[in-house]
Amino acid sequence: MSTPHQDGEALIPRPPLTTAALRAAVAHIAPAYLGQFVEHLDQATEQAARQSTVAPLRAFLAQWGQFVAIHRFPGRAARLHELEQQVAAASDRRTATVLLAEIREIMDAAGHDAAGE
C-alpha cells in the first residue's frame, strides 16, 4: 500500500518521548485530549509505584508518542478516523480485514515515527 498517511506537513516536529514534551505536543495538536493524557499519566505513575517497575510509564510514553505521531500529521489522523468509522460500519469480514490492515499500517508507522526510526 502507499502511505497517504504522511501527506502534508507536520504541525510540529517529532517530540522526544518524555512526559513534558508529549504533554506540550498534545496541548498544541490535540488539546481536547489533554485531560485523558493527564489521567493516563496519573494511572501509569500509580501503577508503576504499586508494582515497583517503570513498565507502565514506558507503555504510557509509547502510547502517547504514537498518538502524537499520528496527530502531528493532519492527513494521517483524518485517514485513521475515516478508517475507524468504516470498520464500525463494515458489514462483512473481508472489508473489515482490509480496513484493519490499513489501520495497523498507520499505527505501526506512527510507532516507528515516535521512536525515531
Steps between C-alpha positions, in 0.01 A plus 500: 500500500605856451545718803242777468520546878812716472349744250535856609733684730540405862335749736793465739839329496515150651530550877725289719327227697481686829189588695569874477561496124199278431277714724603812307444321168153377599409847628601647164364247248209338683407708807170314544706195602710672765270386783531138385877543480522624859262233630695224324830640633361497855384140458833389354690671782285337769529159333878537469526585871276208601690251288848648556567505126528762229315282248169692533683828437677358194167378365350844565783672310469256209122543476504879514804519275301304243198726554712810436666337198156448349350837588795716404412410138139609444465279192612194693260575786210561261567175314514303825171653615341421164621139515368459855157618387508265201592204722210581732265501202650199318248228433737223396818350635708549184437875492574531871823302457623729223412810700664365815817423304526865398433610859780268615729650232430852627551397862826319420633797302406734786674275752818506293469877454457553874808288571702697244545201270 
